[in-house]
């Protein structure tokens, strides 16, 4: 896994941004690390598999950082909200969201267990995380697909959105990624989140490849 020196911890609520992007700073310029926190609803393993668009055995081959700058947003003034029809002009202000770092991981599709995705195809999986102004920003408690380049993993993913039809994202970052022992030959899976949270999660513990496939087939 990648090694970073951690010197700063913060707690925020964030989302991946859309819009123009610029290359991130090289890793050598990282001076501190900040963690952000996103509160998501918990799902059972069955719910996760049912709601995911695609479940596939993949092999990450490379990764890159980008900084995404979202478009400015016009926010109505309080007066406009309170009295929109009272003759007052719809005066607002323009807010430019801060840049969002994103990691794009190219993965090779080895086997598809759910969804429409061609075996042998390479796709990009986008996650929050990257370098902005010398600060490495990561999501608290979420394993990074980029840390598993060259390894066999299972991802529960979905298309990112209609604006990025060729990009995918992990459906539930904390629970939608498993590491395959011996490329799946041993039949055992472990949640990747255990690598960043040793306390562990009950969802998917001691899961086997055959059990996961059977759950999907039984839907």
Secondary structure as the mmCIF struct_conf table of DSSP 4:
data_model
#
loop_
_struct_conf.conf_type_id
_struct_conf.id
_struct_conf.beg_label_comp_id
_struct_conf.beg_label_asym_id
_struct_conf.beg_label_seq_id
_struct_conf.end_label_comp_id
_struct_conf.end_label_asym_id
_struct_conf.end_label_seq_id
BEND BEND1 UNK A 19 UNK A 19
STRN STRN1 UNK A 21 UNK A 23
HELX_LH_PP_P HELX_LH_PP_P1 UNK A 24 UNK A 26
HELX_RH_3T_P HELX_RH_3T_P1 UNK A 27 UNK A 29
STRN STRN2 UNK A 32 UNK A 36
HELX_RH_AL_P HELX_RH_AL_P1 UNK A 45 UNK A 51
BEND BEND2 UNK A 53 UNK A 53
STRN STRN3 UNK A 54 UNK A 68
HELX_LH_PP_P HELX_LH_PP_P2 UNK A 70 UNK A 72
STRN STRN4 UNK A 73 UNK A 76
HELX_RH_AL_P HELX_RH_AL_P2 UNK A 78 UNK A 82
TURN_TY1_P TURN_TY1_P1 UNK A 84 UNK A 85
BEND BEND3 UNK A 86 UNK A 87
STRN STRN5 UNK A 92 UNK A 95
HELX_LH_PP_P HELX_LH_PP_P3 UNK A 97 UNK A 99
STRN STRN6 UNK A 100 UNK A 114
BEND BEND4 UNK A 115 UNK A 116
TURN_TY1_P TURN_TY1_P2 UNK A 119 UNK A 120
STRN STRN7 UNK A 122 UNK A 128
STRN STRN8 UNK A 130 UNK A 132
TURN_TY1_P TURN_TY1_P3 UNK A 133 UNK A 134
STRN STRN9 UNK A 135 UNK A 139
TURN_TY1_P TURN_TY1_P4 UNK A 140 UNK A 141
HELX_RH_3T_P HELX_RH_3T_P2 UNK A 145 UNK A 148
TURN_TY1_P TURN_TY1_P5 UNK A 149 UNK A 150
BEND BEND5 UNK A 151 UNK A 151
STRN STRN10 UNK A 152 UNK A 161
TURN_TY1_P TURN_TY1_P6 UNK A 162 UNK A 163
STRN STRN11 UNK A 164 UNK A 170
BEND BEND6 UNK A 171 UNK A 172
TURN_TY1_P TURN_TY1_P7 UNK A 173 UNK A 175
BEND BEND7 UNK A 176 UNK A 176
STRN STRN12 UNK A 177 UNK A 180
HELX_RH_3T_P HELX_RH_3T_P3 UNK A 181 UNK A 184
TURN_TY1_P TURN_TY1_P8 UNK A 185 UNK A 186
STRN STRN13 UNK A 188 UNK A 191
HELX_RH_3T_P HELX_RH_3T_P4 UNK A 192 UNK A 195
TURN_TY1_P TURN_TY1_P9 UNK A 196 UNK A 196
TURN_TY1_P TURN_TY1_P10 UNK A 198 UNK A 199
BEND BEND8 UNK A 202 UNK A 202
TURN_TY1_P TURN_TY1_P11 UNK A 203 UNK A 206
STRN STRN14 UNK A 207 UNK A 208
HELX_RH_AL_P HELX_RH_AL_P3 UNK A 209 UNK A 217
TURN_TY1_P TURN_TY1_P12 UNK A 218 UNK A 218
#
